[in-house]
Amino acid sequence: MSFPINPQDAEFWIMIALAAFFVVLWRVKIPGMAVKALDDAGAKVQAQLDEAKHLREEAQTLLAQIKVQHEETSRAAGEMLKSAQADAERLRAEAAVALEETIKRRGELAERKIAIAEAQAASEVKAAAADLAAQAAEAILAGRAAQASSDPLIDASLANLATRFS
């Protein structure tokens, strides 16, 4: 397509008007303002990018701190669990020892009670045997005395003997 330079064509005048329009824009410094607006927008976007980068770095730092705290908390919880298990084991052992001592003391107390009861029963048996022997002796002596002549001295001794064992 050839471009004719014919002032009679509308295209010629459109091109002249367009060229004049661009010259006016250039003289009014519209391209500089457009460049400045674009530079400002670019600076604003760059500032936002820098802010986002800064926020990301802060978030990564915070995440690292949280991970460290989580590890410390997990380690502390593990130590607390181990300590609690050790305490439970120690308390179980102490309770077992205390139970053994209690059982031993109660066994010894029961043995002492049994020994006391045996001694008491033996003394009661001896006392009962002595009473029975005294009654038997009294009966025998009374029977012999009844067969024999009555002696006041023997009668007094028997009465004395009866009061002594009763």
C-alpha positions in Angstrom: 0.0 0.0 0.0 1.4 3.2 -0.9 0.9 6.3 1.1 -0.1 9.2 -1.1 0.5 12.6 0.1 -2.5 14.2 -1.2 -4.0 17.0 0.8 -7.3 16.2 -0.7 -7.5 12.8 1.0 -9.1 12.5 4.4 -6.3 10.1 5.4 -3.7 12.8 4.8 -5.5 15.1 7.2 -6.1 12.3 9.8 -2.3 11.7 9.7 -1.5 15.4 10.1 -4.0 15.6 13.0 -2.6 12.6 14.6 1.0 13.9 14.2 -0.2 17.3 15.7 -1.9 15.5 18.5 1.3 13.6 19.4 3.4 16.9 19.2 0.9 18.6 21.5 1.1 15.7 23.9 4.8 15.8 23.8 5.0 19.5 24.3 2.6 19.3 27.3 4.9 16.6 28.6 2.2 13.9 28.8 4.7 11.1 28.1 6.7 12.3 31.1 3.6 12.4 33.3 2.7 8.9 32.0 6.2 7.6 32.7 6.1 9.3 36.1 2.7 7.7 36.8 4.0 4.4 35.7 7.1 4.9 37.8 5.0 5.8 40.8 2.8 2.8 40.3 5.9 0.6 39.9 7.4 2.1 43.0 4.1 1.4 44.9 4.1 -2.2 43.6 7.8 -2.5 44.6 7.0 -1.1 48.0 4.2 -3.7 48.4 6.5 -6.4 47.2 9.2 -5.3 49.7 6.5 -5.2 52.5 5.3 -8.7 51.5 9.0 -9.9 51.5 9.5 -8.4 54.9 6.2 -9.9 56.2 7.3 -13.3 54.8 10.7 -13.1 56.6 8.9 -12.1 59.8 6.5 -15.1 59.4 9.4 -17.4 58.8 11.2 -16.1 61.9 8.0 -16.5 63.9 7.5 -20.0 62.5 11.1 -20.9 63.5 10.4 -19.6 67.0 7.2 -21.6 67.2 9.0 -24.7 66.1 11.7 -24.2 68.8 9.0 -23.6 71.4 7.1 -26.7 70.3 10.3 -28.7 70.6 11.1 -27.3 74.0 7.5 -27.9 75.1 7.6 -31.5 73.7 10.9 -32.1 75.5 9.6 -30.6 78.8 6.4 -32.8 78.5 8.5 -35.8 77.9 10.6 -35.0 80.9 7.5 -34.4 83.0 6.1 -37.7 81.9 9.3 -39.5 82.7 9.4 -37.8 86.1 5.8 -38.7 86.8 6.5 -42.3 85.8 9.5 -42.4 88.1 7.5 -40.9 90.9 4.7 -43.4 90.4 7.2 -46.3 90.4 8.8 -44.9 93.6 5.4 -44.5 95.3 4.5 -48.0 94.2 7.7 -49.4 95.7 7.2 -47.3 98.9 3.6 -48.6 99.2 4.7 -52.2 98.7 7.3 -51.8 101.5 4.7 -50.1 103.8 2.2 -52.9 103.1 4.8 -55.5 103.9 5.7 -53.7 107.1 2.0 -53.5 108.0 1.4 -57.1 107.3 4.5 -58.1 109.3 3.4 -55.9 112.3 -0.1 -57.3 112.2 1.3 -60.8 112.1 3.6 -60.1 115.1 0.6 -58.6 116.9 -1.5 -61.6 116.1 1.3 -63.9 117.3 1.6 -61.9 120.6 -2.2 -62.0 121.1 -2.1 -65.8 120.5 0.8 -66.2 122.9 -1.1 -64.1 125.5 -4.3 -66.1 125.0 -2.3 -69.4 125.3 -0.7 -68.2 128.5 -4.0 -67.1 129.9 -5.6 -70.3 128.9 -2.8 -72.3 130.5 -3.0 -70.3 133.7 -6.8 -70.8 133.7 -6.3 -74.6 133.2 -3.8 -74.7 136.0 -6.1 -72.7 138.3 -9.0 -75.0 137.4 -6.7 -78.1 138.0 -5.6 -76.7 141.3 -9.3 -76.0 142.3 -10.3 -79.5 141.2 -7.3 -81.0 143.1 -8.2 -79.0 146.2 -11.8 -80.1 145.9 -10.8 -83.7 145.5 -8.4 -83.5 148.4 -11.1 -81.9 150.5 -13.6 -84.6 149.5 -11.0 -87.4 150.3 -10.1 -85.8 153.6 -13.7 -85.2 154.5 -14.5 -88.8 153.7 -11.6 -90.1 155.8 -12.4 -87.7 158.6 -16.0 -88.9 158.6 -14.8 -92.4 159.0 -12.4 -91.6 161.6 -13.2 -89.9 164.8 -13.7 -86.3 164.5 -10.7 -84.2 165.6 -11.2 -80.5 166.1 -7.7 -79.7 164.9 -8.3 -81.5 161.6 -11.7 -79.9 161.2 -10.1 -76.4 161.6 -7.3 -77.2 159.1 -9.9 -78.4 156.5 -11.9 -75.2 157.0 -8.8 -73.2 156.7 -7.8 -75.1 153.5 -11.2 -74.6 152.0 -11.0 -70.8 152.5 -7.5 -70.7 151.2 -8.3 -72.2 147.7 -11.6 -70.5 147.2 
